[in-house]
Amino acid sequence: MNLRYVKAKIEDADLLIKIYNASFYDDYIKYGECPAYGRSKEKMEESIEKYPKFIIYNENSPIGAVSAEDRGNGEYYLGCLCVIPEYQGKGIGTKAFHYMLEYYSDWKKVTLITPADKEENIAFYTKKCGFEIDGTEMDGNVKVVHFLKER
């Protein structure tokens, strides 16, 4: 696989919506809601401006995205790491996460949340990315797990 990461521009909003919708459709069906699914073009454009996003390409095919919010003092919130279903389970997410850590080389702390019943996500973030579980809470009707990775 020949992966590359391209910083998203406003003009990429429609492409990112397609990637997010493909990646998060199952969550939307399972939970009846998913903040990453079904975004309007305007909301995605706002998000691109506020939180830098990188589109993950395999050759010339867009297959995923990674996005982090800089909260200052070396703290980042991993807002989105997604790979479209047909490319999942191939190490792409792990490589994208490590790319993000290299890009934000000043990182001291990275946090994120994911649904508590998504065992594959919990295993991915703890075993492949080195996060620790830092608590749980309810977010709407979904129990979520908070993750923390510190240097």
Backbone as ProteinMPNN parsed JSONL, in Angstrom:
{"seq_chain_A": "MNLRYVKAKIEDADLLIKIYNASFYDDYIKYGECPAYGRSKEKMEESIEKYPKFIIYNENSPIGAVSAEDRGNGEYYLGCLCVIPEYQGKGIGTKAFHYMLEYYSDWKKVTLITPADKEENIAFYTKKCGFEIDGTEMDGNVKVVHFLKER", "coords_chain_A": {"N_chain_A": [[0.827, -1.187, 0.0], [0.488, 2.204, -0.804], [0.526, 4.798, 0.982], [-0.525, 8.163, 1.511], [-0.801, 11.434, 2.944], [-2.898, 14.131, 2.808], [-3.372, 17.477, 3.458], [-6.534, 18.692, 4.161], [-8.588, 20.934, 2.299], [-10.99, 23.617, 2.107], [-12.419, 23.116, -0.209], [-12.508, 20.386, -0.199], [-14.629, 19.477, 1.239], [-17.006, 18.053, 0.382], [-15.86, 15.589, -0.395], [-14.77, 14.728, 2.061], [-17.136, 14.428, 3.522], [-18.244, 12.229, 2.183], [-16.31, 10.26, 2.817], [-16.482, 10.226, 5.667], [-19.217, 9.511, 5.954], [-19.262, 6.945, 4.768], [-17.51, 5.634, 6.501], [-18.72, 5.875, 9.028], [-21.319, 4.983, 8.878], [-22.304, 2.489, 9.862], [-22.171, 2.933, 12.641], [-24.036, 4.986, 12.902], [-26.395, 3.624, 12.18], [-26.428, 1.658, 14.194], [-26.516, 3.127, 16.652], [-28.377, 5.083, 16.215], [-27.628, 7.647, 16.052], [-24.824, 9.679, 15.277], [-22.165, 11.743, 15.558], [-20.34, 12.178, 13.493], [-21.517, 11.37, 11.182], [-23.504, 12.179, 8.344], [-23.101, 14.94, 8.11], [-23.65, 18.345, 7.198], [-22.608, 20.206, 4.282], [-21.827, 22.784, 4.974], [-21.281, 22.529, 7.736], [-19.134, 20.739, 7.631], [-17.278, 22.301, 6.243], [-16.858, 24.336, 8.135], [-15.7, 22.787, 10.141], [-13.342, 21.914, 8.871], [-11.962, 24.327, 8.701], [-11.625, 24.93, 11.403], [-10.511, 22.643, 12.669], [-7.744, 21.093, 11.646], [-7.607, 18.71, 9.025], [-6.576, 15.634, 7.619], [-6.607, 13.956, 4.614], [-6.542, 10.584, 3.92], [-4.867, 8.841, 1.519], [-4.698, 6.035, -0.634], [-2.574, 5.315, -3.059], [-4.171, 7.003, -5.538], [-6.652, 7.005, -4.437], [-9.036, 8.181, -2.173], [-9.247, 7.118, 1.114], [-9.684, 7.454, 3.812], [-9.561, 9.483, 6.84], [-7.95, 11.737, 9.12], [-8.054, 13.709, 12.02], [-7.226, 16.279, 14.273], [-7.648, 18.266, 17.166], [-5.966, 21.073, 18.279], [-5.362, 21.784, 21.462], [-3.686, 23.353, 22.847], [-0.561, 23.884, 24.629], [0.688, 21.448, 23.996], [-1.346, 19.582, 24.079], [-3.663, 17.502, 22.485], [-6.729, 16.698, 20.865], [-8.023, 13.889, 19.498], [-10.127, 14.038, 17.098], [-11.195, 12.699, 14.909], [-10.567, 9.645, 13.388], [-10.688, 7.782, 10.751], [-11.349, 5.075, 8.515], [-12.428, 3.908, 5.429], [-14.763, 1.173, 5.169], [-13.901, -1.039, 3.425], [-11.148, -0.911, 3.547], [-10.402, -1.261, 6.135], [-8.714, -2.818, 8.929], [-6.186, -3.242, 7.914], [-3.972, -1.985, 8.901], [-3.898, 0.699, 8.332], [-5.147, 2.703, 9.872], [-3.519, 2.702, 12.171], [-1.08, 3.554, 11.07], [-1.887, 6.091, 10.212], [-2.471, 7.314, 12.668], [0.082, 7.406, 13.818], [1.297, 9.057, 11.946], [-0.072, 11.433, 12.519], [0.939, 11.925, 15.106], [3.603, 12.437, 14.478], [3.291, 14.701, 12.882], [2.211, 16.567, 14.68], [4.455, 17.222, 16.445], [5.032, 18.326, 18.904], [3.422, 17.154, 20.775], [2.187, 16.267, 23.961], [0.143, 15.162, 25.248], [-2.612, 13.219, 24.292], [-6.025, 12.923, 23.683], [-9.182, 11.198, 23.369], [-12.517, 10.039, 22.502], [-14.698, 7.186, 22.34], [-17.411, 4.97, 21.473], [-18.387, 2.812, 24.16], [-19.092, 0.156, 23.719], [-17.802, -0.585, 21.445], [-15.754, -2.767, 20.855], [-13.664, -3.353, 19.066], [-12.613, -0.827, 18.526], [-11.71, -0.061, 21.056], [-9.744, -2.029, 21.538], [-8.037, -1.401, 19.389], [-7.166, 1.283, 19.998], [-5.957, 0.931, 22.523], [-4.146, -1.279, 22.257], [-2.813, -0.976, 19.748], [-2.207, 1.717, 19.534], [-1.39, 2.631, 22.002], [-2.912, 3.912, 24.018], [-4.458, 4.645, 27.208], [-7.32, 3.73, 29.115], [-9.387, 6.214, 30.393], [-11.701, 6.614, 31.85], [-15.366, 6.685, 31.762], [-18.502, 7.833, 30.357], [-21.883, 8.964, 29.814], [-23.0, 9.915, 26.645], [-25.414, 11.483, 25.271], [-27.493, 8.93, 24.281], [-25.531, 7.069, 24.343], [-22.98, 5.195, 25.812], [-19.727, 6.222, 26.4], [-16.16, 5.821, 26.104], [-13.351, 7.327, 27.547], [-10.127, 8.098, 26.383], [-6.596, 8.259, 26.948], [-3.375, 9.332, 26.145], [-0.107, 9.827, 27.039], [3.12, 11.424, 26.964]], "CA_chain_A": [[0.0, 0.0, 0.0], [1.234, 3.452, -0.911], [-0.298, 5.784, 1.674], [-0.084, 9.545, 1.644], [-1.715, 12.248, 3.74], [-3.022, 15.449, 2.187], [-4.148, 18.384, 4.299], [-7.804, 19.03, 3.524], [-8.943, 22.327, 2.045], [-12.437, 23.838, 2.103], [-12.971, 22.466, -1.403], [-12.576, 18.943, 0.045], [-15.745, 19.188, 2.151], [-17.854, 16.976, -0.139], [-15.094, 14.348, -0.323], [-14.712, 14.31, 3.465], [-18.47, 13.944, 3.907], [-18.357, 10.859, 1.649], [-15.441, 9.386, 3.62], [-17.08, 10.1, 6.996], [-20.467, 8.753, 5.868], [-18.927, 5.534, 4.533], [-16.831, 5.102, 7.683], [-19.531, 5.917, 10.238], [-22.688, 4.549, 8.612], [-22.677, 1.415, 10.792], [-22.421, 3.54, 13.954], [-25.304, 5.71, 12.809], [-27.464, 2.613, 12.211], [-26.399, 0.984, 15.499], [-26.865, 4.0, 17.777], [-29.416, 6.036, 15.847], [-26.987, 8.953, 15.994], [-23.364, 9.658, 15.18], [-21.816, 13.113, 15.209], [-19.518, 12.242, 12.286], [-22.299, 10.914, 10.041], [-24.574, 13.04, 7.862], [-22.818, 16.37, 8.261], [-23.913, 19.223, 6.054], [-21.398, 20.765, 3.679], [-21.446, 23.956, 5.764], [-20.667, 22.058, 8.992], [-17.824, 20.177, 7.313], [-16.392, 23.424, 5.927], [-16.496, 24.946, 9.431], [-14.806, 21.857, 10.819], [-12.043, 21.954, 8.181], [-11.305, 25.573, 9.099], [-11.333, 24.938, 12.838], [-9.709, 21.478, 13.053], [-7.071, 20.565, 10.458], [-7.897, 17.328, 8.675], [-5.754, 15.044, 6.581], [-7.253, 12.887, 3.87], [-5.64, 9.461, 3.711], [-4.973, 8.292, 0.169], [-3.931, 4.884, -1.09], [-2.362, 5.739, -4.443], [-4.989, 8.193, -5.766], [-7.989, 6.768, -3.884], [-9.237, 8.632, -0.799], [-9.743, 5.958, 1.873], [-9.885, 7.754, 5.219], [-9.222, 10.828, 7.304], [-7.533, 11.893, 10.511], [-8.221, 15.096, 12.419], [-6.958, 16.53, 15.689], [-7.815, 19.641, 17.647], [-4.873, 21.553, 19.116], [-5.921, 22.433, 22.649], [-2.635, 24.17, 23.449], [0.408, 23.291, 25.554], [1.009, 20.069, 23.64], [-2.504, 18.691, 24.235], [-4.454, 17.336, 21.264], [-7.911, 15.841, 20.925], [-8.204, 13.165, 18.245], [-11.549, 14.169, 16.798], [-11.627, 11.707, 13.936], [-9.644, 8.759, 12.694], [-11.593, 6.847, 10.098], [-10.935, 4.406, 7.288], [-13.636, 3.325, 4.847], [-14.821, -0.243, 5.554], [-13.14, -2.004, 2.625], [-9.716, -0.783, 3.843], [-10.17, -1.448, 7.564], [-8.014, -4.038, 9.317], [-4.96, -3.376, 7.124], [-2.919, -1.181, 9.515], [-3.949, 2.084, 7.847], [-5.456, 3.576, 11.003], [-2.321, 2.789, 13.014], [-0.122, 4.414, 10.368], [-2.427, 7.457, 10.233], [-2.299, 7.843, 14.015], [1.502, 7.732, 13.977], [1.529, 10.247, 11.125], [-0.575, 12.572, 13.282], [1.889, 12.2, 16.19], [4.784, 13.061, 13.874], [2.908, 16.03, 12.413], [2.108, 17.386, 15.893], [5.615, 16.702, 17.176], [5.087, 18.894, 20.256], [2.383, 16.55, 21.596], [2.484, 15.734, 25.286], [-1.053, 14.45, 25.695], [-3.644, 13.058, 23.274], [-7.248, 12.334, 24.231], [-10.254, 10.895, 22.423], [-13.605, 9.22, 23.034], [-15.319, 6.251, 21.406], [-18.45, 4.197, 22.172], [-17.861, 1.785, 25.06], [-19.338, -1.201, 23.238], [-17.021, -0.82, 20.217], [-14.573, -3.493, 21.34], [-12.554, -3.247, 18.109], [-11.996, 0.487, 18.727], [-10.996, -0.082, 22.339], [-8.531, -2.82, 21.317], [-7.169, -0.633, 18.492], [-6.532, 2.416, 20.663], [-5.097, 0.511, 23.632], [-3.083, -2.198, 21.838], [-2.05, -0.522, 18.575], [-1.815, 3.128, 19.642], [-0.807, 2.901, 23.315], [-3.759, 4.712, 24.914], [-5.035, 4.067, 28.419], [-8.702, 4.143, 29.363], [-9.379, 7.271, 31.403], [-13.042, 6.826, 32.366], [-16.521, 6.546, 30.876], [-19.639, 8.703, 30.64], [-22.95, 8.882, 28.822], [-23.072, 11.006, 25.673], [-26.74, 11.198, 24.715], [-27.891, 7.582, 24.687], [-24.393, 6.193, 24.09], [-21.899, 5.201, 26.794], [-18.441, 6.399, 25.721], [-14.909, 5.627, 26.844], [-12.341, 8.368, 27.356], [-8.785, 7.559, 26.253], [-5.522, 9.2, 27.225], [-1.999, 8.915, 25.839], [0.812, 10.88, 27.45], [4.552, 11.122, 26.824]], "C_chain_A": [[0.869, 1.247, 0.0], [0.376, 4.568, -0.321], [0.338, 7.162, 1.63], [-1.194, 10.322, 2.334], [-1.714, 13.655, 3.16], [-3.905, 16.316, 3.08], [-5.386, 18.843, 3.537], [-7.962, 20.54, 3.403], [-10.475, 22.412, 2.053], [-13.092, 23.104, 0.932], [-13.122, 20.951, -1.235], [-13.768, 18.536, 0.912], [-16.611, 18.036, 1.648], [-17.153, 15.626, -0.068], [-15.031, 13.835, 1.115], [-16.058, 13.8, 3.958], [-18.658, 12.511, 3.41], [-17.53, 9.876, 2.468], [-16.056, 9.155, 4.995], [-18.352, 9.247, 6.931], [-20.212, 7.273, 5.634], [-18.353, 4.898, 5.796], [-17.743, 4.967, 8.895], [-20.982, 5.487, 10.046], [-23.142, 3.481, 9.612], [-22.957, 1.956, 12.199], [-23.755, 4.277, 13.964], [-26.478, 4.727, 12.887], [-27.553, 1.991, 13.6], [-26.944, 1.861, 16.628], [-28.006, 4.968, 17.473], [-28.916, 7.471, 15.794], [-25.491, 8.738, 15.882], [-22.942, 11.04, 14.727], [-20.992, 13.243, 13.917], [-20.296, 11.87, 11.026], [-23.337, 11.969, 9.647], [-24.346, 14.526, 8.056], [-23.206, 17.132, 7.001], [-22.576, 19.73, 5.511], [-20.906, 21.957, 4.495], [-20.745, 23.553, 7.062], [-19.281, 21.481, 8.733], [-16.839, 21.281, 6.98], [-15.939, 24.13, 7.197], [-15.474, 24.083, 10.152], [-13.414, 21.852, 10.192], [-11.272, 23.201, 8.598], [-10.831, 25.531, 10.548], [-10.367, 23.827, 13.257], [-9.046, 20.895, 11.808], [-7.351, 19.078, 10.267], [-6.939, 16.889, 7.585], [-6.54, 13.927, 5.935], [-6.191, 11.823, 3.621], [-5.914, 8.901, 2.316], [-4.157, 7.015, 0.073], [-3.804, 5.078, -2.592], [-3.175, 7.019, -4.652], [-6.401, 8.052, -5.223], [-8.083, 7.278, -2.456], [-9.902, 7.525, 0.02], [-9.984, 6.243, 3.352], [-9.515, 9.181, 5.55], [-8.766, 10.77, 8.756], [-7.566, 13.383, 10.825], [-7.958, 15.238, 13.912], [-7.135, 18.009, 15.988], [-6.654, 19.979, 18.563], [-5.476, 22.33, 20.278], [-4.881, 23.253, 23.401], [-1.758, 23.387, 24.403], [0.69, 21.819, 25.267], [-0.13, 19.084, 23.828], [-3.33, 18.705, 22.949], [-5.618, 16.401, 21.533], [-8.082, 15.207, 19.553], [-9.691, 13.117, 17.947], [-12.053, 13.116, 15.846], [-10.42, 10.934, 13.421], [-10.527, 7.706, 12.056], [-10.99, 6.32, 8.807], [-12.194, 3.747, 6.728], [-13.595, 1.802, 5.014], [-13.949, -1.196, 4.74], [-11.633, -1.94, 2.85], [-9.399, -0.98, 5.326], [-9.447, -2.77, 7.824], [-6.715, -4.267, 8.558], [-3.805, -2.53, 7.698], [-2.932, 0.288, 9.124], [-4.221, 3.055, 8.984], [-4.259, 3.768, 11.917], [-1.301, 3.721, 12.375], [-0.593, 5.868, 10.387], [-2.259, 8.093, 11.609], [-0.838, 8.246, 14.232], [1.905, 8.927, 13.118], [1.096, 11.5, 11.886], [0.391, 12.933, 14.415], [3.16, 12.858, 15.658], [4.475, 14.496, 13.441], [2.832, 17.004, 13.589], [3.219, 16.956, 16.847], [5.747, 17.253, 18.592], [4.107, 18.215, 21.217], [2.947, 16.025, 22.919], [1.349, 14.841, 25.759], [-2.041, 14.412, 24.532], [-4.833, 12.387, 23.936], [-8.217, 12.044, 23.089], [-11.353, 10.159, 23.158], [-14.126, 8.316, 21.925], [-16.399, 5.476, 22.164], [-17.867, 3.021, 22.952], [-18.068, 0.37, 24.539], [-18.611, -1.51, 21.924], [-15.686, -1.466, 20.603], [-13.386, -3.376, 20.392], [-11.865, -1.892, 18.233], [-11.166, 0.507, 20.006], [-9.689, -0.862, 22.19], [-7.541, -2.048, 20.44], [-6.429, 0.461, 19.257], [-5.623, 2.0, 21.814], [-3.905, -0.318, 23.138], [-2.216, -1.664, 20.706], [-1.502, 0.9, 18.737], [-1.296, 3.52, 21.022], [-1.605, 3.794, 24.243], [-4.122, 3.913, 26.164], [-6.469, 4.55, 28.53], [-8.712, 5.084, 30.554], [-10.793, 7.603, 31.884], [-14.112, 6.643, 31.307], [-17.578, 7.571, 31.279], [-20.711, 8.439, 29.594], [-22.89, 10.131, 27.946], [-24.366, 10.777, 24.898], [-27.159, 9.817, 25.203], [-26.759, 6.568, 24.507], [-23.368, 6.335, 25.219], [-20.582, 5.27, 26.029], [-17.28, 6.199, 26.687], [-13.984, 6.778, 26.516], [-10.976, 7.694, 27.339], [-7.764, 8.671, 26.464], [-4.198, 8.562, 26.834], [-1.109, 10.095, 26.196], [2.246, 10.428, 27.195], [5.172, 11.174, 28.186]], "O_chain_A": [[1.863, 1.326, 0.721], [-0.403, 5.205, -1.03], [1.558, 7.312, 1.701], [-2.36, 9.929, 2.315], [-0.666, 14.289, 3.036], [-5.03, 15.945, 3.415], [-5.29, 19.324, 2.408], [-7.538, 21.308, 4.266], [-11.161, 21.391, 2.01], [-14.179, 22.544, 1.067], [-13.79, 20.303, -2.041], [-13.895, 17.368, 1.277], [-16.921, 17.126, 2.417], [-17.777, 14.623, 0.28], [-15.218, 12.643, 1.359], [-16.114, 12.843, 4.73], [-19.177, 11.668, 4.141], [-17.996, 8.78, 2.779], [-16.145, 8.013, 5.446], [-18.543, 8.358, 7.761], [-20.876, 6.429, 6.237], [-18.674, 3.755, 6.121], [-17.569, 4.056, 9.704], [-21.79, 5.618, 10.965], [-24.247, 3.566, 10.148], [-23.877, 1.489, 12.871], [-24.511, 4.193, 14.933], [-27.452, 4.986, 13.594], [-28.652, 1.818, 14.126], [-27.731, 1.403, 17.456], [-28.54, 5.602, 18.383], [-29.682, 8.396, 15.525], [-24.962, 7.726, 16.343], [-23.312, 11.476, 13.637], [-20.957, 14.318, 13.317], [-19.788, 12.037, 9.917], [-23.971, 12.577, 10.51], [-25.304, 15.291, 8.156], [-23.101, 16.619, 5.886], [-21.554, 19.685, 6.195], [-19.701, 22.122, 4.686], [-19.742, 24.154, 7.445], [-18.357, 21.702, 9.516], [-15.68, 21.215, 7.389], [-14.767, 24.485, 7.327], [-14.5, 24.591, 10.706], [-12.413, 21.792, 10.908], [-10.063, 23.138, 8.824], [-9.759, 26.041, 10.872], [-9.502, 24.046, 14.106], [-9.72, 20.263, 10.994], [-7.333, 18.297, 11.218], [-6.543, 17.683, 6.732], [-7.077, 13.055, 6.619], [-5.086, 12.123, 3.17], [-7.042, 8.538, 1.985], [-3.062, 6.921, 0.627], [-4.796, 5.016, -3.318], [-2.895, 8.027, -4.003], [-7.261, 8.885, -5.511], [-7.298, 6.862, -1.604], [-10.982, 7.051, -0.33], [-10.445, 5.361, 4.077], [-9.2, 9.983, 4.671], [-9.145, 9.876, 9.513], [-7.161, 14.213, 10.01], [-8.409, 14.421, 14.714], [-6.817, 18.876, 15.174], [-6.386, 19.254, 19.52], [-6.034, 23.411, 20.089], [-5.165, 23.786, 24.474], [-2.165, 22.349, 24.924], [0.906, 21.034, 26.19], [0.084, 17.875, 23.748], [-3.65, 19.76, 22.402], [-5.518, 15.451, 22.31], [-8.264, 15.909, 18.558], [-10.42, 12.273, 18.468], [-13.2, 12.679, 15.946], [-9.391, 11.512, 13.069], [-11.056, 6.833, 12.744], [-10.239, 7.004, 8.111], [-12.94, 3.102, 7.465], [-12.517, 1.207, 5.002], [-13.316, -2.081, 5.315], [-10.908, -2.823, 2.392], [-8.24, -0.875, 5.727], [-9.555, -3.715, 7.043], [-6.193, -5.383, 8.559], [-2.772, -2.378, 7.046], [-2.058, 1.046, 9.546], [-3.599, 4.114, 9.059], [-4.011, 4.877, 12.389], [-0.723, 4.574, 13.049], [0.218, 6.778, 10.56], [-1.939, 9.277, 11.709], [-0.564, 9.317, 14.774], [2.758, 9.72, 13.517], [1.808, 12.505, 11.897], [0.638, 14.113, 14.662], [3.728, 13.735, 16.31], [5.299, 15.395, 13.613], [3.327, 18.128, 13.505], [2.96, 16.4, 17.914], [6.497, 16.703, 19.398], [3.97, 18.653, 22.359], [4.024, 15.432, 22.975], [1.54, 13.911, 26.542], [-2.283, 15.422, 23.872], [-4.678, 11.404, 24.66], [-8.083, 12.58, 21.988], [-11.165, 9.708, 24.288], [-14.016, 8.628, 20.739], [-16.307, 5.339, 23.383], [-16.973, 2.324, 22.472], [-17.299, -0.529, 24.879], [-18.793, -2.587, 21.357], [-14.647, -0.809, 20.666], [-12.239, -3.309, 20.835], [-10.649, -1.809, 18.063], [-10.053, 1.033, 20.027], [-8.643, -0.414, 22.659], [-6.342, -2.042, 20.717], [-5.204, 0.556, 19.176], [-4.611, 2.657, 22.058], [-2.774, -0.079, 23.561], [-1.004, -1.878, 20.705], [-0.473, 1.249, 18.158], [-0.808, 4.636, 21.195], [-1.041, 4.381, 25.166], [-4.095, 2.683, 26.171], [-6.796, 5.652, 28.09], [-8.122, 4.793, 31.595], [-11.062, 8.737, 32.281], [-13.821, 6.47, 30.123], [-17.556, 8.105, 32.388], [-20.459, 7.761, 28.598], [-22.748, 11.249, 28.439], [-24.403, 9.966, 23.972], [-27.178, 9.563, 26.407], [-26.994, 5.36, 24.515], [-22.939, 7.442, 25.546], [-20.345, 4.476, 25.119], [-17.401, 6.382, 27.899], [-13.844, 7.165, 25.355], [-10.692, 6.829, 28.168], [-8.023, 9.845, 26.2], [-3.935, 7.402, 27.151], [-1.319, 11.214, 25.727], [2.555, 9.236, 27.205], [6.375, 10.953, 28.326]]}, "name": "protein", "num_of_chains": 1, "seq": "MNLRYVKAKIEDADLLIKIYNASFYDDYIKYGECPAYGRSKEKMEESIEKYPKFIIYNENSPIGAVSAEDRGNGEYYLGCLCVIPEYQGKGIGTKAFHYMLEYYSDWKKVTLITPADKEENIAFYTKKCGFEIDGTEMDGNVKVVHFLKER"}
